[in-house]
Every structure is written in structure tokens, then in C-alpha cells.
Amino acid sequence: MHGYIKTGNSQPAWLFPFVVIIVLILSVLPLARLAMVGIAAFADGGVMTVLGDASLWSSTYYTVVTAILGTIISLIIGCLFAFLLTLTDIRAKGALSFFFVLPMMIPPQVTALAWVQMSGPSSPLLKALHIAPPLGSPQPLYSVGGIALLYGVQHAPLVYLALRAGLMTLPRDGVEAARLSGATSLRVFRDIILPLSLPGIIAGAAISFVSCTGNFGIPAILGIPASIFTLPTLIFTKFSAFTNRTFGDVAVLSAIIAIISIVGLMIQDRALRGRDYRVIGLSGASAAFELGAWRFVFTPLVWTILFFMLAAPFFALIAGALVPAYGVPLTFKTMSLHAFQEILFRQAVTRTAFINSLSLAAATALCLLVVTVLAAYALTRRRDLASRIVSSLIEIPYSLPGIVMAVSFILVFAAPIPILHVSLYGTIWIILIAYFSSFFAVSLKPVVSAFHQLDPALEEAARLSGAGFFRRLADIIVPLIAPAAGASVILVFLIACNELTISALLWSAGTQTLGVAIYNLDDSGSSDLASALSVLVVLMVVVLMLLLELLAKRLPKGVVPWRG
């Protein structure tokens, strides 16, 4: 027993301290540094200068307004799909759920670019169909309403997933009892299902609001051309015009974003406090309602919404990639694969971006998996306060907007590392460490789910037979959690590969990621190249999601987001 904690779980004595050190480096250190710089700015009067800047207040206004409007839109779309796909007998639920979650996996700047190509007087697709507005008409998406609409499209799947999780646990016998008492479908929905759905709706709204607050890709492409700045795009422009006061200013701005996000989560907590939502009886009110003739209304409706959320913007992206310049109509004469050839074979910048994104995503997914397996083992074998605190600290970086984490890591690594005298700022390593911090929680969730399903007797038998910790890990634990580990790697790879918010602040020459390359190409007027690169990114996302779909049957429930 020497070297093990005597708690009945035979954890090596070094394991939990190792996990604590990792969490301190990835979560506590960067956020503490951000707080210190913010306090220093407050102490020397820098905060008053920032607070006196009119751009701060207009950016805060646009951040809050677009986030609220975007949350309302995401609630309307997300709730519609959650109720229909969970509680009715609508057909093709699996396909509908897969396609509906897809926008969440597509980078926000790609979503914005696709919608710009799909709308307005210069749309190659609309011009080809002869339905483009007259030249000189404004681009409707370059507005507060445009930003909010795309926030709604991007984050509706978050509402759907949060609400659907609650709907899956509704009391089936309660619904059946109400039906037998003669209650109509509308009465059952109003009096039983809607009140019990409130936690999921409120949770979805909070997640959507926080995600809207920290979104960079959509307001960068739609807001900056119209001089509409949100707090994330204001931070980006502050870094572009670097001065000796920049670090203090962005620390204060990041703190304001964090405060807005925390207020959103506190409102969620307040809304749910005092409500008792425990469900007694059989859960799973699946297909509680038969649509009957309403199927001919709702089926075309959901497929039409999906067409405008996914198919139409993707066709517009392809059209934008096939024409030589934005505004040229797509015809057989103008059609060309030049942009794809340029992206794949001639542009050194995009080749570098592909290599960087794939390398960063692979390294993040694989390195985190090693730490995640050890962390999941330590956290699931302990049931004390310390393990709950560590679990919460792992969640914080993922729940905070990416722009806040990017600023935190800039502040940590702006100066050379003490003793080592090595500077990570401006290198690809700072992006990698920031990815470790932000995606730790994503990597951990599937593996923890798998650990909860393991029978501890198997490992205990191996331990009594004299097998050491690493032998038990290699021979028993890893083979049993392998499907969840595979899902963890694919999920982290998928999200990291398409990330923009963190890398937008941390990249430098030679360390561009795909997200940065798409934004820079569009910003420089090369919309055909940006569209071509976006088409390739969307195809890569679909392939990775299909891989997860193939793995789904061997995974614990809840690991693949769009499946029941």
C-alpha cells in the first residue's frame, strides 16, 4: 500500500497533486494575472481613462443588445426544434438533429461570410438567380439586427441541447395520466411540459447569452465594416493599435466581458432558485404527441429553417468561391476553380494555416487526453470538496469568452518566463497552452462519463493481484474507456481546428490558424479565397461529425451532442 492514498480507491499519492498543479497553471494562473493587471490599472487611474472613453460604452451597449436579441432568436429556433424532435413523432429525427447541431460546429466567421455571400446586392448566388437587390442597396447584415440574427443561428443548437436534456427526463406516466383524464395536447403541453421545461430553457438562454457576449467572428465580419464594435472586437482593435497602456485597457475590457457573462449566469441561477423540479416516476416523455395532420405543417417548416440555416449559406459560399471576385454573378463563363487551386497549391499563408490548425488541434486533443484520463481517474475516485473545487476550476476557462482567456495568456507570457528566460509570446506555443486551458473541460466530459460507468471491482481485482497503477491503467481502464477517449479526441480536434477568438489575439507571422486566415483573406478583399477556404473547413467539420456518428453506438450517453 506504500505510495497510495488509503481511501478505498488506491489512488497513487502523487496523482491528485499532479492534477491540481495542471489546473493551477491552466486556470488559476492566467485568471489571477488578469485580475492583478486590472487591479494595477485601477490603482494608477487607468480605469478612469478607460471608463471615460465613449467607445467603451457604445461597445458595451452593442455587446449587450446584440447578445439579448441573439439569445431571443436562438431561444425561438432552439425551443421549436427541441420540442418537435424530442416530444413528437416527426420523421427523420436523427438527420434533423445532426443537421441542426452542425451550425454550432462551424466557425462563426465562416457562418458570417456565408450569409454575406447569400444576401445583399453583390451576392453571386442571388445574381445568378436574378433575385439580387438593386446595386447600391445596403448589405442588410452589416447591422445590429444582422449580428443578432447570426448569433441566433449560431447558438440555437446550444438552446436545443440544453432543453433537450431536460425533455428527455420528463415524467412519461404524468403525461399519460393527464391524457387519460381527458386533457388535450395543448393543455398537457401548457400545464405539465412547459413548466417542467423551464430549467432547460433558462439554462439554454444563459449559455446562449454568454456565447453571444464572447463571440468575435460574427461581429468582426459584420460589425467592423459598419463601425459597430462589440467588446471583443474593441479589444482586437486595441491590440492592433498597441501602446504602453494597451495591457491595462484590455484587462479592464476583458473584466467587463467577464462581468456581463457572470451576470447572465447569475440571472439564470436566480431564475431557477427556489423551484423544485424533481421528477418522480418513469422518465422519457419521448414522442408524447402525435402530430397527425400537423406533420404537413411542421415537417416542411423545420426542413425550410434548416435549408436557410445551412444549405443556402453553403451554396452561397461555393458560389463565392467559384467566381473571380465578390459581386460577379455565377455563370458558366465566370465559374472557375482558381480559388481552390490558389488555396491548396499556391498560397503559402493558407498552407501554413492548414498545418498550424491541424497540428495545434491534434496536439491539443492528444496531449489533453493523457491529462484528462489521469484527471478523470482522480476526480471520479474522490468524492470530497477538493475534487469538486478542481472540477469547477477546469470548467471556468471554457465557460468564459475566448477573448478573456486570450488576454489572460498574453498577460502571463508577455514577459520571458522567469529562470528559463524564454518568451512564448508571439510563438505557436502560447496558442497551444491557451487551447489546453480552454478545451480541458471539453476533453474531460466524455472520459468522466465513461469512468462513471466502470465497475471498480475489475480494477480492484487487478490491484489485489499485484498490478501497479500504470499496469491497471494500460490493461483494464484504457481499453474500457477507449470509445469515450476517441470521442474526446474528435470533439476537441473539431473545436480547436475551427477556433478563431483565441488565436485572433495570439497569432503572429507564421502562426496563423485557419480561423485567422479566413478572417484576414476576407478583410483584405479576397472574398473568393476566403470562401474557398471556408468550404474546405465546412467539409472537414462534416467528415469529423460523421466519424463521431459512427462511434456513437459505443459511447456513453450524452457524449455525442446531437444523439439521444
C-alpha positions in Angstrom: 0.0 0.0 0.0 3.1 2.3 0.1 2.7 5.4 -2.1 -1.1 5.1 -2.3 -3.9 7.1 -0.6 -5.8 4.8 1.7 -9.3 5.9 0.8 -10.5 2.6 -0.6 -9.7 3.6 -4.2 -5.9 3.0 -4.2 -5.0 6.3 -5.9 -1.3 6.9 -6.2 -0.4 9.6 -3.7 1.1 11.9 -6.5 -2.0 11.8 -8.8 -4.3 14.4 -7.3 -1.5 16.9 -6.6 -0.4 16.5 -10.2 -3.9 17.3 -11.4 -4.1 20.3 -9.0 -0.8 21.7 -10.4 -2.0 21.3 -14.0 -5.3 23.2 -13.1 -3.3 25.9 -11.3 -1.2 26.5 -14.4 -4.1 26.3 -16.9 -6.9 28.0 -15.0 -5.8 29.9 -11.8 -2.6 31.5 -13.0 -3.9 33.2 -16.2 -7.1 34.5 -14.5 -5.2 35.7 -11.4 -2.7 37.5 -13.7 -5.7 39.2 -15.5 -7.1 40.3 -12.1 -3.7 41.6 -11.0 -3.3 43.8 -14.1 -6.9 45.0 -13.8 -6.3 46.0 -10.1 -3.0 47.7 -11.1 -4.8 49.7 -13.8 -7.4 50.6 -11.2 -4.7 51.7 -8.8 -2.9 54.1 -11.2 -6.0 55.7 -12.5 -6.0 53.8 -15.9 -9.5 52.5 -15.2 -11.0 56.1 -15.2 -9.4 56.7 -18.6 -11.0 53.5 -20.0 -14.3 54.3 -18.4 -14.3 57.8 -19.8 -13.8 56.5 -23.3 -17.0 56.8 -25.4 -16.1 53.7 -27.4 -16.3 51.6 -24.3 -19.9 52.5 -23.6 -21.0 52.1 -27.2 -19.2 48.8 -27.4 -20.8 47.6 -24.2 -24.2 48.7 -25.5 -23.8 46.8 -28.8 -22.5 43.8 -26.9 -25.5 43.6 -24.6 -28.1 44.5 -27.2 -26.9 42.0 -29.8 -26.4 39.3 -27.1 -30.0 39.8 -25.8 -31.5 39.8 -29.3 -29.4 36.9 -30.4 -30.5 34.9 -27.3 -34.1 35.6 -28.1 -33.7 34.3 -31.7 -31.7 31.3 -30.5 -34.5 30.5 -28.0 -37.2 30.7 -30.6 -35.4 28.4 -33.0 -33.8 26.1 -30.4 -37.0 25.5 -28.4 -39.0 24.8 -31.6 -36.5 22.0 -32.7 -36.2 20.7 -29.1 -39.9 20.2 -28.6 -40.5 18.8 -32.1 -37.6 16.4 -32.2 -38.0 15.2 -28.6 -41.7 15.1 -27.9 -43.4 14.4 -31.3 -43.4 11.6 -33.8 -41.8 13.8 -36.6 -39.8 11.7 -39.0 -36.1 11.6 -39.7 -35.2 12.8 -36.1 -31.6 11.6 -36.3 -30.9 13.5 -39.5 -32.7 16.6 -38.3 -30.7 16.6 -35.1 -27.4 16.1 -36.9 -28.0 19.0 -39.3 -29.4 21.3 -36.6 -26.3 20.9 -34.4 -23.9 21.5 -37.4 -24.0 25.3 -37.3 -22.6 25.2 -33.7 -19.6 23.3 -35.0 -18.9 25.6 -37.9 -16.6 28.6 -37.1 -18.6 31.8 -36.6 -16.6 33.7 -39.2 -17.5 31.1 -41.8 -21.2 31.5 -40.9 -20.9 35.2 -41.2 -19.0 35.0 -44.5 -21.6 32.5 -45.9 -24.5 34.7 -45.0 -22.8 37.8 -46.5 -22.3 35.8 -49.8 -26.0 34.8 -49.6 -27.5 38.3 -49.1 -27.3 41.8 -50.4 -26.9 43.4 -53.9 -23.5 41.8 -54.6 -24.3 38.2 -53.8 -23.0 35.9 -56.6 -25.7 33.4 -55.9 -28.6 35.9 -55.9 -27.3 37.5 -59.0 -27.1 34.1 -60.7 -30.8 33.5 -59.7 -31.7 37.1 -60.9 -33.2 37.9 -57.5 -30.4 40.2 -56.1 -31.5 43.6 -54.7 -30.6 46.6 -56.9 -27.0 47.7 -56.9 -26.4 50.4 -54.3 -28.8 48.8 -51.8 -27.3 48.4 -48.3 -26.0 45.0 -47.1 -28.7 44.2 -44.5 -26.4 42.0 -42.4 -24.0 44.9 -41.7 -26.2 46.0 -38.8 -27.2 45.2 -35.2 -30.1 43.1 -36.5 -27.7 41.2 -38.8 -25.3 40.4 -36.0 -28.2 39.3 -33.7 -29.7 37.1 -36.4 -26.4 35.2 -36.9 -25.9 34.9 -33.2 -29.3 33.3 -33.1 -28.4 30.8 -35.9 -25.0 30.0 -34.4 -26.3 29.5 -30.8 -29.7 27.9 -31.3 -28.1 24.4 -31.1 -26.9 25.3 -27.6 -30.5 26.0 -26.5 -31.7 22.9 -28.3 -29.1 20.7 -26.5 -29.8 22.2 -23.0 -33.6 22.0 -23.4 -33.5 18.5 -24.9 -31.5 17.1 -22.0 -34.4 18.2 -19.7 -37.1 17.0 -22.0 -35.6 13.5 -22.1 -36.3 13.2 -18.3 -39.9 14.4 -18.3 -42.4 12.1 -16.4 -43.9 9.8 -19.0 -46.5 8.5 -16.6 -47.6 12.0 -15.6 -48.2 12.9 -19.3 -50.1 9.6 -19.8 -52.3 10.3 -16.7 -53.2 13.7 -17.9 -54.1 12.3 -21.3 -56.3 9.6 -19.6 -58.1 12.4 -17.6 -59.2 13.9 -21.0 -56.6 16.7 -21.2 -55.9 18.0 -24.7 -52.4 18.0 -26.2 -52.3 21.8 -25.8 -53.4 21.6 -22.1 -50.7 18.8 -21.4 -48.1 21.0 -23.0 -49.1 24.2 -21.2 -49.7 22.7 -17.7 -47.1 19.9 -17.5 -44.4 20.1 -20.1 -43.8 23.8 -20.3 -43.3 24.4 -16.5 -41.0 21.3 -16.3 -39.1 22.6 -19.3 -38.2 25.9 -17.7 -34.8 24.8 -16.2 -33.7 23.7 -19.7 -35.0 26.9 -21.4 -33.3 29.1 -18.8 -30.0 27.2 -18.9 -30.1 27.3 -22.8 -30.7 31.1 -22.7 -27.8 31.6 -20.2 -25.4 29.6 -22.3 -26.5 31.3 -25.5 -26.2 34.8 -23.9 -22.6 34.1 -22.6 -21.6 32.7 -26.1 -23.0 35.8 -27.8 -21.2 38.1 -25.4 -17.8 36.5 -26.2 -18.4 35.9 -30.0 -15.7 37.5 -32.1 -16.0 36.1 -35.6 -19.6 37.3 -36.4 -19.2 41.0 -35.2 -15.7 41.1 -36.7 -17.1 40.4 -40.2 -20.5 42.1 -39.9 -19.9 44.8 -37.4 -16.5 46.4 -38.2 -17.5 47.4 -41.8 -20.5 49.2 -40.3 -18.5 50.7 -37.4 -20.4 48.6 -34.9 -17.9 47.4 -32.3 -18.7 44.9 -29.6 -16.3 44.5 -26.6 -14.4 41.5 -28.2 -13.8 43.5 -31.5 -12.9 46.6 -29.5 -10.2 44.6 -27.7 -9.0 43.3 -31.1 -8.6 46.9 -32.4 -6.9 48.0 -29.2 -4.2 45.3 -29.7 -3.9 46.4 -33.4 -3.0 50.0 -32.2 -0.6 48.9 -29.5 0.5 51.5 -26.9 2.1 51.3 -23.4 -1.4 51.4 -21.9 -2.9 48.6 -24.0 -2.4 45.8 -21.5 -4.2 47.7 -18.7 -7.0 48.8 -21.1 -7.7 45.3 -22.4 -7.5 43.8 -18.9 -10.3 46.2 -17.9 -12.3 45.5 -21.1 -11.9 41.7 -20.5 -13.1 42.1 -16.9 -16.2 43.9 -18.2 -17.0 41.0 -20.7 -16.4 38.5 -17.8 -18.8 40.6 -15.6 -21.5 40.6 -18.3 -21.1 36.8 -18.7 -21.3 36.2 -14.9 -24.3 38.5 -14.6 -26.0 36.4 -17.3 -25.2 33.2 -15.4 -26.3 34.8 -12.1 -29.7 35.7 -13.6 -30.0 32.0 -14.6 -29.2 30.9 -11.1 -31.7 33.4 -9.6 -34.4 32.3 -12.0 -34.0 28.7 -11.0 -33.6 29.2 -7.3 -36.5 28.1 -5.1 -38.0 26.0 -7.8 -38.3 22.3 -7.2 -38.0 20.4 -10.5 -37.5 16.8 -9.2 -39.3 14.4 -11.4 -40.9 11.3 -9.8 -41.9 8.3 -12.0 -40.8 7.0 -15.3 -38.8 9.5 -17.3 -38.6 9.9 -21.0 -41.7 11.5 -22.5 -40.4 10.7 -25.9 -43.0 11.0 -28.7 -45.6 12.2 -26.2 -47.5 13.9 -29.0 -48.6 12.5 -32.4 -48.6 15.3 -35.0 -51.2 13.8 -37.2 -52.2 16.3 -39.9 -49.9 18.9 -38.3 -47.0 16.9 -39.7 -47.7 18.6 -43.0 -47.1 21.9 -41.3 -44.1 21.2 -39.1 -42.1 18.9 -41.3 -41.8 21.4 -44.2 -41.2 24.2 -41.6 -38.2 22.5 -39.9 -36.6 21.5 -43.2 -37.1 25.0 -44.6 -35.4 26.5 -41.5 -32.5 24.1 -41.9 -32.3 25.0 -45.6 -31.8 28.7 -44.8 -29.6 28.0 -41.8 -27.3 25.5 -43.6 -27.9 24.7 -47.3 -28.5 28.1 -48.7 -25.4 29.7 -47.0 -23.2 26.7 -48.0 -24.3 27.1 -51.7 -23.6 30.8 -51.4 -20.1 30.0 -50.1 -19.5 27.7 -53.0 -20.8 30.3 -55.5 -18.5 32.9 -53.8 -15.5 30.5 -54.2 -16.3 29.8 -57.9 -16.4 33.5 -59.1 -13.3 35.6 -59.6 -14.5 38.4 -57.3 -17.3 39.3 -54.9 -20.2 40.8 -56.8 -19.6 38.8 -60.1 -22.6 36.7 -60.9 -22.1 32.9 -61.1 -22.4 31.8 -64.7 -20.7 29.0 -66.8 -18.4 31.8 -68.2 -17.4 33.2 -64.8 -17.2 29.8 -63.0 -13.6 28.7 -62.1 -11.8 26.5 -59.6 -9.0 29.1 -59.4 -9.7 30.0 -55.8 -9.4 26.3 -54.7 -6.2 25.9 -56.6 -4.8 29.1 -55.1 -5.7 28.0 -51.6 -4.5 24.4 -51.9 -1.4 24.7 -54.0 -0.2 28.3 -54.4 -0.9 30.4 -51.2 1.9 29.8 -48.7 -0.2 31.5 -46.0 -3.2 29.2 -46.3 -0.9 26.1 -46.4 0.7 27.3 -43.2 -2.7 28.0 -41.7 -3.8 24.4 -42.5 -0.6 22.9 -41.0 -0.9 25.1 -37.9 -4.6 24.4 -37.3 -4.3 20.7 -37.8 -1.1 20.5 -35.7 -2.5 22.6 -32.9 -5.8 20.7 -32.9 -4.1 17.3 -32.9 -1.6 18.3 -30.2 -4.3 19.8 -28.0 -6.6 16.7 -28.4 -3.9 14.1 -27.8 -2.0 15.9 -25.0 -5.2 16.8 -23.2 -6.4 13.2 -23.5 -3.4 12.0 -21.4 -4.0 14.6 -18.7 -7.8 14.0 -19.0 -7.5 10.3 -18.3 -5.5 10.9 -15.2 -7.7 13.8 -14.1 -10.9 11.8 -14.6 -9.4 8.9 -12.6 -8.5 11.2 -9.7 -11.8 13.2 -9.7 -14.2 10.2 -10.0 -12.3 8.2 -7.3 -12.6 11.1 -4.8 -15.9 12.5 -3.5 -14.6 15.4 -1.4 -14.7 19.2 -1.5 -11.2 19.5 -3.1 -12.2 17.4 -6.1 -15.4 19.5 -6.6 -13.3 22.7 -6.5 -10.8 21.3 -9.0 -13.7 20.2 -11.3 -15.1 23.8 -11.1 -11.8 25.4 -11.9 -11.4 23.2 -15.0 -14.8 24.4 -16.2 -14.2 28.1 -15.8 -11.9 28.8 -18.8 -14.3 27.0 -21.2 -17.3 28.9 -19.8 -15.6 32.3 -20.1 -15.4 34.0 -23.5 -12.3 33.1 -25.5 -11.2 36.7 -25.8 -10.9 36.9 -22.0 -8.7 33.7 -21.9 -6.5 35.1 -24.8 -5.9 38.3 -23.0 -5.1 36.4 -19.8 -2.4 34.3 -21.5 -0.9 37.4 -23.2 -0.5 38.9 -19.8 1.1 35.7 -18.4 3.6 35.3 -21.2 4.2 38.9 -22.4 7.4 38.8 -20.5 10.0 36.0 -20.7 9.4 33.1 -18.3 11.4 33.6 -15.1 14.5 31.4 -14.6 14.2 29.9 -18.1 14.3 33.4 -19.8 12.3 32.0 -22.7 9.5 34.1 -24.3 6.4 32.3 -25.5 4.6 35.4 -26.7 4.5 35.6 -30.5 5.1 31.8 -30.8 2.7 29.0 -31.6 3.3 27.6 -28.1 1.2 30.3 -26.4 -1.7 29.4 -28.7 -1.3 25.7 -27.7 -1.2 26.4 -24.0 -4.3 28.7 -24.3 -6.1 25.8 -26.2 -5.1 23.4 -23.4 -6.8 25.7 -20.9 -9.9 26.5 -22.9 -10.7 22.9 -24.1 -9.7 20.9 -21.0 -13.4 20.8 -19.9 -14.4 19.5 -23.4 -11.9 16.7 -23.3 -12.8 15.8 -19.7 -16.6 15.3 -20.1 -16.7 12.2 -22.2 -13.9 10.5 -20.2 -15.6 11.2 -16.9 -18.9 9.8 -18.3 -17.0 6.6 -19.2 -15.3 6.4 -15.7 -18.7 6.6 -14.0 -19.8 3.5 -15.9 -16.8 1.4 -15.0 -17.1 -1.3 -12.4 -14.4 -0.6 -9.8 -14.3 -4.4 -8.9 -12.3 -5.1 -12.1 -9.5 -2.7 -11.1 -9.6 -3.8 -7.5 -9.1 -7.4 -8.5 -6.1 -6.4 -10.6 -4.7 -4.4 -7.7 -5.0 -7.3 -5.3 -3.2 -9.5 -7.9 -0.3 -7.1 -7.6 -0.8 -4.9 -10.7 0.6 -1.4 -10.3 -1.3 1.8 -11.3 0.1 2.1 -14.8 -0.4 -1.6 -15.5 -4.1 -1.3 -14.4 -4.4 1.8 -16.5 -3.0 0.2 -19.6 -4.6 -3.3 -19.3 -8.0 -2.5 -17.8 -9.1 1.1 -17.7 -7.8 2.5 -21.1 -9.4 -0.4 -23.2 -12.7 0.1 -21.4 -12.8 3.9 -21.9 -11.3 3.8 -25.4 -14.6 4.8 -27.3 -15.1 7.8 -25.0 -11.4 8.7 -25.4 -11.8 8.6 -29.2 -14.9 10.8 -28.9 -13.0 13.2 -26.7 -10.1 13.5 -29.2 -12.5 14.1 -32.1 -14.6 16.7 -30.2 -11.5 18.7 -29.1 -9.9 18.4 -32.6 -13.1 19.6 -34.2 -13.5 22.7 -31.9 -9.8 23.6 -31.8 -9.3 23.3 -35.6 -12.0 25.9 -36.2 -11.2 28.2 -33.3 -10.8 32.0 -34.0 -11.3 34.1 -30.9 -8.2 32.9 -29.0 -5.9 32.8 -32.0 -7.1 36.1 -33.3 -5.2 37.8 -30.5 -2.3 35.4 -30.1 -1.2 34.8 -33.7 1.8 36.4 -35.3 3.6 35.9 -38.6 3.9 32.2 -39.3 1.4 31.1 -36.6 -1.9 31.9 -38.4 -4.7 29.4 -37.9 -7.5 28.6 -40.3 -9.9 30.9 -38.5 -7.4 33.8 -38.7 -6.6 33.1 -42.4 -10.3 33.2 -43.3 -10.8 36.5 -41.5 -7.6 38.1 -42.9 -8.5 37.0 -46.5 -12.0 38.4 -46.2 -10.7 41.6 -44.6 -8.1 42.1 -47.4 -10.8 41.8 -50.1 -10.0 38.3 -51.3 -13.5 37.0 -50.6 -13.2 34.2 -53.3 -10.2 32.8 -51.4 -11.9 33.2 -48.0 -15.0 31.4 -49.4 -12.9 28.6 -50.9 -11.1 28.0 -47.6 -14.4 28.2 -45.7 -15.9 25.5 -48.0 -13.0 23.2 -47.2 -13.4 23.9 -43.4 -17.1 23.1 -43.5 -16.4 19.8 -45.4 -13.8 18.9 -42.8 -16.3 19.6 -40.0 -18.9 17.3 -41.6 -16.4 14.5 -42.0 -15.4 14.7 -38.3 -19.0 14.8 -37.2 -19.8 11.7 -39.3 -16.8 10.0 -37.6 -18.4 10.8 -34.2 -21.7 9.5 -35.5 -20.0 6.1 -36.5 -18.5 5.9 -32.9 -21.8 6.9 -31.2 -23.2 3.4 -30.6 -20.1 2.5 -28.5 -20.2 5.7 -26.4 -21.8 6.7 -23.1 -25.0 8.7 -23.4 -24.5 12.4 -23.9 -21.0 12.3 -25.4 -22.2 12.8 -29.0 -24.3 16.0 -28.6 -26.9 15.5 -31.3 -27.9 11.9 -30.4 -30.3 10.9 -27.7 
